[in-house]
């Protein structure tokens, strides 16, 4: 808000001028009504009418400006907060998203942020307006008749009690509503993201029932809040109406006894009527403040979380990465559960390391520690002799091309997905068509593209839904090659590709891999047999290491895997 203090200051100045114009009108009316008794002339009527009209025009103009400026500033504030919120999410490590559902985060970024904007904009505007009207109108009422003013304020304590009680209750109910809205958003997001699984298992009705249940609870909580608000505003009107009734009863007697002029009585009632809106607005502002603070607390639950993986203070840029990798006695655990035990290995720049092993042996965990998707213990993972924790994250990750087991594609064109690493998707530049074609050719994607209706301009749909599993993997591989990384990591990146296409891709990759350090995680022996070094992981430990021929001769776990896959290939050929 301090960033926009000038805008807020100008808007609040317009609020003050609009309020002063409104408060001046009853004072003009006082003289006009009194002149009806003393002796009215056409000139006086025209003068009073002109004054009232002028005050209305001036008040309307400044009221327009106050809304335009303050609400406009609140929109800019919302823009900044949304950017900051999204930027904070981008800094979080994968482990953060294991415990937070996408739908819940989306709800905080939309609905909660909207409530915060209302608190920072309209709530501030009407708070100032309400305070000015209350203070000035009350002062003018005291100048007209102090006794009548105190009588008019008799219901005020009841208003305060009502606001305090209902404000706290509204705050609690709104927190519950926002939490349920997050749940509803999460249910919808999961059902839509997993629509293929839902259809495959014929669970459409179950998902409908799950959504309907969450939706019914959301409606129920909103109705509880509506009942509170339905009691809140009428209770304010009732207490304020009682004050008006007392003023009408006692004030009319003062006019009859000539202790108060008719004009003063009219002005007094006008100011009393003006106090009605501040009291109601006070309730409305209280409601917005309670909603806004509840939502801001939910946003701070995200904004205040420090990223699990971040550069330490003072970390500076290092020399360009060549690609030599060393792991020294690495032990790593998830939530206290050990996954890797005393792992040590070394890969020279330009060499290819292959990692094989059964599911759950820690292969993916090991390669995720290299680009610091998870933070390794200090002194365990090195690149070019430098601890990865001492290499700035942009430098480290900029030197690594990573193809994960489950490739993620954006709902953009094929060319933009391949060019993602060059920030084309963010609108930084047009895709380099030549480089896109070269990367796609190495990934053996070029022949598939020829059959697409718009070539590399074909939109692949959400998560690449229009592509097959093998096409998605090859698109992800082309994306990694597009950034020309010094270290190429393939995490079972060809599992959905047939063996013939895999061999074509590997033969094309060998030329590329000679120029960079490569790490290949695979289940197929055919994928890794040309590697300079193969390590076999089992239960988080390296049980074998060497080249293909050496490991086959060793007649251990790798040799058993090799024999089993040869047998599968023979049986497949016979069938």
C-alpha positions as a printed Julia matrix, in Angstrom:
575×3 Matrix{Float64}:
   0.0     0.0     0.0
   2.92    2.33    0.65
   3.89    1.91   -2.99
   0.61    3.6    -3.92
   0.51    6.17   -1.11
   0.11    9.07   -3.56
  -2.89    7.46   -5.18
  -4.42    6.66   -1.81
  -3.72   10.21   -0.6
  -5.37   11.79   -3.65
  -8.32    9.42   -3.41
  -8.83   10.14    0.28
  -8.62   13.89   -0.42
 -11.44   13.47   -2.95
 -13.34   11.47   -0.31
 -13.0    14.36    2.14
 -14.19   16.92   -0.44
 -17.18   14.75   -1.44
 -18.1    14.31    2.22
 -17.82   18.04    2.99
 -20.08   18.84    0.02
 -22.7    16.39    1.27
 -22.51   17.72    4.83
 -22.91   21.33    3.71
 -26.29   20.71    2.02
 -28.36   20.31    5.25
 -26.85   23.54    6.59
 -28.05   25.36    3.47
 -31.45   23.7     3.94
 -31.58   25.08    7.51
 -31.35   28.66    6.25
 -33.75   27.97    3.39
 -36.47   26.56    5.65
 -36.05   29.33    8.23
 -36.35   31.93    5.46
 -39.73   30.44    4.53
 -40.95   31.71    7.9
 -39.03   35.0     7.95
 -39.92   36.01    4.42
 -39.05   34.26    1.21
 -38.26   35.89   -2.12
 -37.68   34.51   -5.61
 -34.04   35.57   -5.42
 -33.55   33.63   -2.17
 -35.21   30.52   -3.64
 -33.01   30.68   -6.72
 -29.93   31.25   -4.57
 -30.67   28.3    -2.25
 -31.58   26.06   -5.2
 -28.37   27.03   -6.97
 -26.31   26.33   -3.87
 -27.9    22.9    -3.35
 -27.47   22.03   -7.02
 -23.85   23.21   -7.01
 -23.07   21.21   -3.86
 -24.68   18.12   -5.43
 -22.59   18.52   -8.6
 -19.36   19.12   -6.7
 -20.07   16.22   -4.33
 -20.93   13.89   -7.21
 -17.77   14.84   -9.11
 -15.47   14.17   -6.15
 -17.39   11.0    -5.27
 -16.74    9.76   -8.81
 -13.04   10.62   -8.47
 -12.69    8.94   -5.07
 -14.15    5.68   -6.39
 -12.16    5.78   -9.59
  -8.85    6.53   -7.86
  -9.09    4.31   -4.77
 -10.75    1.36   -6.49
  -8.23    1.75   -9.34
  -5.33    1.74   -6.88
  -6.77   -1.38   -5.21
  -6.76   -3.09   -8.62
  -3.08   -2.25   -9.05
  -2.49   -3.56   -5.55
  -4.31   -6.76   -6.48
  -2.12   -7.04   -9.58
   1.05   -6.76   -7.5
  -0.16   -9.21   -4.89
  -1.16  -11.76   -7.52
   2.28  -11.48   -9.13
   4.0   -11.8    -5.74
   1.81  -14.77   -4.81
   2.54  -16.57   -8.08
   6.25  -15.76   -7.81
   6.29  -17.27   -4.31
   4.69  -20.44   -5.62
   7.28  -20.63   -8.39
  10.06  -20.63   -5.77
   8.68  -23.58   -3.82
  10.28  -26.99   -4.22
   8.34  -30.09   -5.4
   8.0   -31.24   -1.79
   5.8   -28.21   -1.04
   3.24  -29.32   -3.62
   3.11  -32.81   -2.12
   1.24  -31.31    0.81
  -0.81  -28.62   -0.96
  -3.49  -29.3    -3.53
  -3.6   -27.25   -6.71
  -7.28  -26.37   -6.27
  -6.62  -24.95   -2.8
  -3.76  -22.78   -4.07
  -5.91  -21.6    -7.0
  -8.67  -20.59   -4.58
  -6.22  -18.54   -2.53
  -4.89  -16.85   -5.67
  -8.39  -15.86   -6.86
 -11.14  -15.7    -4.23
  -8.96  -14.86   -1.24
  -7.05  -12.27   -3.23
 -10.33  -10.62   -4.27
 -11.36  -10.32   -0.62
  -7.99   -8.75    0.23
  -8.47   -6.22   -2.59
 -11.88   -5.25   -1.17
 -10.26   -4.72    2.23
  -7.45   -2.57    0.79
  -9.69   -0.51   -1.53
 -13.43   -0.05   -0.88
 -13.07   -0.82    2.84
 -10.45    1.94    3.26
 -12.5     4.38    1.19
 -15.74    3.82    3.11
 -13.93    3.77    6.46
 -12.64    7.3     5.87
 -15.98    8.44    4.47
 -17.82    6.96    7.45
 -15.45    8.51    9.98
 -15.67   11.98    8.41
 -19.46   11.91    8.17
 -19.78   10.7    11.75
 -17.41   13.27   13.25
 -18.59   16.32   11.25
 -22.32   15.49   11.36
 -22.12   14.85   15.08
 -20.31   18.15   15.65
 -22.95   20.07   13.68
 -25.77   18.28   15.53
 -24.16   19.26   18.85
 -24.01   22.88   17.69
 -27.75   22.77   16.94
 -28.93   21.02   20.12
 -26.62   19.08   22.44
 -29.46   17.49   24.46
 -31.2    16.19   21.36
 -27.9    14.85   20.07
 -27.3    12.78   23.21
 -30.83   11.4    22.97
 -30.21   10.43   19.31
 -27.05    8.58   20.39
 -28.77    6.44   23.04
 -28.95    3.38   20.72
 -25.26    3.72   19.79
 -23.91    1.25   22.44
 -26.3    -1.38   21.11
 -24.91   -0.74   17.62
 -21.37   -1.25   18.9
 -22.3    -4.49   20.67
 -24.03   -5.72   17.52
 -21.03   -4.89   15.34
 -18.59   -6.59   17.73
 -20.66   -9.77   18.04
 -21.6   -10.15   14.39
 -18.15   -9.06   13.15
 -16.4   -11.88   15.03
 -19.02  -14.4    13.92
 -18.75  -13.28   10.28
 -14.96  -13.64   10.43
 -15.2   -17.25   11.63
 -17.87  -18.17    9.08
 -15.95  -16.59    6.21
 -12.79  -18.5     7.11
 -14.85  -21.7     6.99
 -16.36  -20.68    3.63
 -12.97  -19.99    2.06
 -11.6   -23.29    3.34
 -14.57  -25.14    1.83
 -14.19  -23.22   -1.44
 -10.6   -24.44   -1.59
 -11.86  -27.99   -1.06
 -14.45  -27.54   -3.8
 -11.84  -26.15   -6.2
  -9.5   -29.04   -5.42
 -12.23  -31.63   -6.11
 -13.06  -30.0    -9.44
  -9.4   -29.67  -10.46
  -8.62  -33.3    -9.63
 -11.69  -34.6   -11.46
 -10.86  -32.59  -14.58
  -7.15  -33.43  -14.51
  -7.94  -37.12  -14.07
 -10.87  -37.26  -16.49
  -9.35  -40.19  -18.42
  -9.0   -42.29  -15.27
 -12.54  -41.36  -14.19
 -13.93  -42.48  -17.56
 -11.8   -45.62  -17.67
 -13.11  -46.81  -14.3
 -16.69  -45.58  -14.9
 -16.56  -43.32  -11.85
 -18.41  -40.35  -13.36
 -21.29  -40.69  -10.91
 -18.95  -41.09   -7.95
 -17.15  -37.88   -8.94
 -20.48  -36.11   -9.41
 -21.52  -37.22   -5.94
 -18.18  -36.12   -4.45
 -18.49  -32.7    -6.08
 -22.15  -32.37   -5.1
 -21.29  -33.17   -1.48
 -18.52  -30.55   -1.38
 -20.79  -28.07   -3.17
 -23.66  -28.7    -0.72
 -21.33  -28.03    2.22
 -20.16  -24.82    0.53
 -23.77  -23.68    0.1
 -24.58  -24.62    3.71
 -21.71  -22.53    5.06
 -22.72  -19.6     2.86
 -26.3   -19.82    4.1
 -25.06  -19.7     7.7
 -23.19  -16.49    6.81
 -26.25  -15.14    4.97
 -28.37  -15.68    8.1
 -25.82  -13.76   10.16
 -25.76  -10.9     7.67
 -29.55  -11.03    7.48
 -29.66  -10.35   11.21
 -26.75   -7.9    11.26
 -27.97   -5.17    8.91
 -31.62   -5.08   10.11
 -30.4    -4.91   13.73
 -28.38   -1.8    12.83
 -31.41   -0.31   11.1
 -33.58   -1.06   14.13
 -31.28    0.64   16.63
 -30.76    3.67   14.39
 -34.49    3.88   13.7
 -35.16    4.03   17.44
 -32.83    7.02   17.67
 -34.72    8.74   14.83
 -38.04    8.04   16.52
 -36.85    9.61   19.79
 -35.59   12.69   17.91
 -38.88   13.11   16.03
 -40.9    12.78   19.23
 -38.82   15.08   21.45
 -37.52   17.44   18.75
 -40.97   18.32   17.42
 -41.88   19.46   20.95
 -38.8    21.7    21.0
 -39.96   23.32   17.73
 -43.49   23.86   19.11
 -42.02   25.5    22.19
 -39.81   27.67   19.94
 -36.61   26.37   21.52
 -35.58   25.11   18.1
 -36.3    26.65   14.71
 -37.95   24.56   12.03
 -34.86   24.94    9.87
 -32.61   23.69   12.64
 -34.92   20.72   13.22
 -34.87   19.85    9.49
 -31.07   20.15    9.4
 -30.74   18.06   12.58
 -32.86   15.27   11.08
 -30.87   15.44    7.84
 -27.63   14.98    9.75
 -29.2    12.17   11.77
 -30.22   10.5     8.52
 -26.66   10.93    7.3
 -25.45    9.08   10.41
 -27.6     6.11    9.39
 -25.4     5.38    6.38
 -22.13    5.5     8.35
 -23.55    3.06   10.86
 -24.71    0.69    8.11
 -21.49    1.3     6.18
 -19.58    0.57    9.37
 -21.22   -2.85    9.45
 -20.47   -3.37    5.76
 -16.86   -2.25    6.2
 -16.54   -4.51    9.24
 -17.77   -7.38    7.1
 -15.22   -6.58    4.36
 -12.43   -6.22    6.92
 -13.29   -9.55    8.51
 -13.43  -11.25    5.12
 -10.2    -9.54    4.03
  -8.24  -10.42    7.16
  -9.42  -14.04    6.99
  -8.32  -14.24    3.36
  -5.03  -12.42    4.03
  -4.2   -14.96    6.75
  -4.76  -17.75    4.22
  -2.52  -16.0     1.67
   0.19  -15.45    4.28
   0.2   -19.21    4.89
   1.75  -19.39    1.42
   3.64  -16.07    1.29
   5.43  -16.65    4.61
   6.71  -20.13    3.72
  10.41  -19.98    2.94
  11.35  -22.12   -0.07
  12.94  -25.42    0.97
  15.51  -24.95   -1.79
  17.07  -21.49   -2.13
  20.44  -19.87   -2.66
  22.28  -19.03    0.54
  23.2   -15.35    1.06
  26.44  -14.47   -0.66
  26.32  -17.21   -3.28
  27.88  -15.74   -6.42
  28.12  -16.82  -10.03
  30.73  -19.46  -10.74
  32.74  -20.33  -13.82
  30.8   -21.91  -16.72
  29.79  -25.48  -15.9
  31.75  -28.2   -17.75
  29.75  -31.15  -16.39
  31.99  -33.24  -14.11
  29.75  -34.78  -11.42
  30.74  -36.31   -8.1
  28.59  -37.74   -5.32
  30.35  -38.33   -1.99
  28.88  -40.61    0.64
  25.35  -39.3     0.02
  22.59  -40.27    2.44
  19.18  -38.7     1.84
  15.77  -39.08    3.48
  12.2   -37.92    2.83
  10.47  -36.84    6.04
  12.91  -38.86    8.1
  12.61  -41.98    5.92
  16.03  -42.84    4.36
  15.94  -43.34    0.59
  19.65  -43.28   -0.34
  22.45  -44.77    1.77
  26.12  -43.81    1.42
  26.04  -43.37   -2.35
  29.32  -42.37   -4.0
  30.1   -42.06   -7.71
  32.0   -39.91  -10.17
  31.29  -38.97  -13.8
  33.84  -37.04  -15.84
  32.71  -34.22  -18.12
  31.45  -35.66  -21.42
  30.88  -39.17  -20.05
  27.6   -41.05  -19.87
  26.38  -42.57  -16.62
  23.52  -45.07  -16.61
  21.52  -45.92  -13.49
  19.39  -49.06  -13.33
  17.59  -50.82  -10.56
  14.17  -51.97   -9.38
  11.31  -49.58   -8.72
  11.76  -47.68   -5.45
  15.52  -48.14   -5.36
  16.17  -44.35   -5.3
  17.12  -43.69   -8.94
  14.82  -40.68   -9.43
  15.72  -39.28   -6.01
  19.41  -39.37   -6.87
  19.05  -37.44  -10.13
  16.6   -34.95   -8.57
  19.36  -33.87   -6.2
  21.66  -32.74   -9.03
  19.52  -29.73  -10.13
  18.48  -29.28   -6.47
  14.84  -30.09   -6.99
  15.4   -31.4    -3.49
  18.19  -30.02   -1.32
  21.05  -32.49   -0.83
  23.1   -32.42    2.39
  26.08  -30.08    2.13
  29.3   -31.71    1.03
  27.66  -34.61   -0.82
  26.91  -33.51   -4.41
  29.48  -31.63   -6.53
  29.67  -30.34  -10.09
  33.12  -29.42  -11.38
  34.37  -29.78   -7.82
  31.9   -27.17   -6.47
  29.16  -28.08   -4.02
  25.85  -27.69   -5.87
  24.58  -25.65   -2.9
  27.25  -23.06   -3.71
  26.18  -22.75   -7.35
  23.39  -20.18   -7.98
  20.18  -21.97   -8.92
  19.76  -20.14  -12.28
  23.3   -21.13  -13.27
  22.92  -24.72  -12.06
  19.55  -25.41  -13.63
  20.43  -23.46  -16.77
  23.22  -25.99  -17.41
  20.96  -29.04  -16.99
  18.48  -30.46  -19.48
  16.03  -32.61  -17.51
  13.52  -35.09  -18.94
  11.36  -36.58  -16.19
   9.44  -39.86  -16.08
   6.14  -38.06  -16.54
   6.66  -35.28  -19.11
   4.49  -32.21  -18.66
   3.4   -30.25  -21.72
   1.66  -26.89  -21.74
  -1.56  -26.2   -23.61
   0.33  -24.39  -26.36
   1.73  -25.31  -29.75
   4.22  -28.11  -30.2
   6.91  -25.63  -31.24
   6.36  -23.49  -28.15
   6.61  -26.56  -25.91
   9.89  -27.57  -27.52
  11.13  -23.97  -27.1
   9.98  -23.67  -23.48
  13.51  -23.62  -22.07
  14.28  -20.52  -24.14
  11.36  -18.62  -22.51
   9.35  -18.47  -25.74
   6.23  -19.51  -23.83
   6.57  -16.35  -21.72
   6.57  -14.24  -24.85
  10.28  -13.41  -24.83
  10.81  -14.21  -28.49
   9.5   -16.17  -31.44
  10.56  -19.83  -31.57
  13.73  -20.47  -33.56
  12.19  -22.74  -36.2
  15.55  -24.2   -37.26
  16.59  -25.13  -33.72
  13.14  -26.56  -33.01
  13.36  -28.81  -36.08
  16.91  -29.92  -35.18
  15.94  -30.83  -31.6
  12.8   -32.61  -32.82
  14.84  -34.57  -35.37
  17.22  -35.87  -32.71
  14.22  -36.89  -30.55
  12.74  -38.65  -33.6
   9.68  -36.39  -33.41
  10.04  -34.92  -36.9
   8.24  -37.75  -38.72
   5.24  -37.51  -36.39
   5.05  -33.74  -36.91
   4.68  -34.24  -40.65
   1.28  -35.87  -40.03
   0.05  -33.08  -37.71
  -2.43  -30.63  -39.31
  -0.45  -27.5   -38.41
   3.02  -29.01  -38.02
   4.91  -27.41  -35.13
   2.04  -24.95  -34.73
  -0.32  -27.75  -33.64
  -1.79  -27.03  -30.19
  -1.21  -30.14  -28.06
  -4.04  -29.51  -25.55
  -3.87  -29.49  -21.76
  -0.94  -31.6   -20.53
  -0.4   -32.69  -24.15
  -3.62  -34.71  -24.17
  -3.71  -34.93  -27.99
  -0.33  -36.71  -28.1
   0.5   -40.32  -27.35
   2.74  -41.22  -24.41
   5.71  -41.74  -26.68
   5.14  -38.44  -28.51
   4.99  -36.58  -25.19
   8.26  -38.16  -24.07
   9.96  -37.26  -27.34
   8.63  -33.69  -27.13
  10.08  -33.42  -23.62
  13.4   -34.8   -24.9
  13.46  -32.23  -27.73
  12.72  -29.51  -25.16
  15.74  -30.55  -23.09
  18.01  -30.64  -26.16
  16.77  -27.22  -27.27
  18.56  -25.48  -24.36
  21.9   -27.09  -25.33
  22.67  -28.23  -21.75
  26.07  -29.21  -20.41
  24.41  -31.99  -18.41
  21.58  -34.06  -19.89
  19.43  -36.1   -17.5
  16.98  -38.67  -18.89
  14.8   -40.21  -16.19
  13.29  -43.26  -17.92
  12.55  -40.83  -20.73
  11.96  -43.47  -23.44
   9.79  -45.94  -21.51
   6.74  -45.25  -23.73
   8.71  -45.6   -26.97
   8.96  -48.89  -28.86
  12.39  -50.54  -29.06
  12.9   -49.75  -32.76
  12.2   -46.01  -32.27
  14.27  -46.07  -29.08
  17.28  -47.38  -30.99
  16.85  -44.65  -33.61
  16.72  -41.97  -30.92
  19.74  -43.39  -29.07
  21.81  -43.52  -32.25
  21.03  -39.82  -32.87
  21.62  -38.97  -29.23
  25.09  -40.53  -29.14
  26.46  -37.72  -31.29
  24.93  -35.14  -28.95
  25.96  -36.98  -25.79
  29.64  -36.95  -26.75
  29.58  -33.18  -26.22
  27.98  -33.21  -22.77
  27.7   -35.21  -19.56
  24.68  -37.52  -19.68
  22.85  -39.44  -17.0
  20.35  -42.05  -18.15
  17.9   -43.76  -15.81
  16.27  -46.74  -17.5
  14.74  -50.16  -17.01
  15.81  -51.47  -20.43
  19.35  -52.78  -20.77
  19.3   -51.81  -24.45
  19.05  -48.18  -23.4
  22.17  -48.18  -21.24
  24.55  -50.73  -22.73
  26.68  -48.06  -24.48
  27.16  -46.01  -21.29
  30.7   -45.31  -20.01
  29.6   -46.36  -16.54
  26.57  -48.24  -15.24
  25.55  -48.33  -11.59
  22.92  -50.66  -10.17
  20.86  -49.31   -7.26
  18.98  -51.55   -4.84
  17.25  -50.3    -1.7
  19.08  -47.0    -1.96
  22.57  -48.46   -2.23
  24.93  -49.01   -5.15
  25.33  -52.79   -5.4
  27.16  -52.98   -8.75
  29.05  -50.67  -11.05
  31.02  -50.97  -14.29
  30.52  -51.17  -18.06
  27.93  -53.4   -19.73
  30.27  -56.31  -20.51
  31.85  -56.19  -17.06
  28.48  -56.33  -15.3
  27.2   -59.16  -17.48
  30.37  -61.14  -16.69
  29.88  -60.4   -12.99
  26.68  -62.46  -13.17
  24.87  -60.35  -10.57
  21.71  -58.25  -10.52
  22.52  -56.52  -13.82
  23.24  -59.81  -15.57
  19.93  -61.21  -14.31
  18.11  -58.14  -15.66
  19.92  -58.58  -18.99
  18.98  -62.28  -19.3
  15.36  -61.63  -18.41
  15.01  -58.9   -21.04
  16.69  -61.06  -23.71
  14.19  -63.81  -22.93
  11.29  -61.34  -23.19
  12.56  -60.17  -26.57
  12.85  -63.76  -27.84
   9.35  -64.63  -26.65
   8.04  -61.42  -28.25
   9.74  -62.29  -31.56
   8.28  -65.81  -31.56
   4.77  -64.52  -30.86
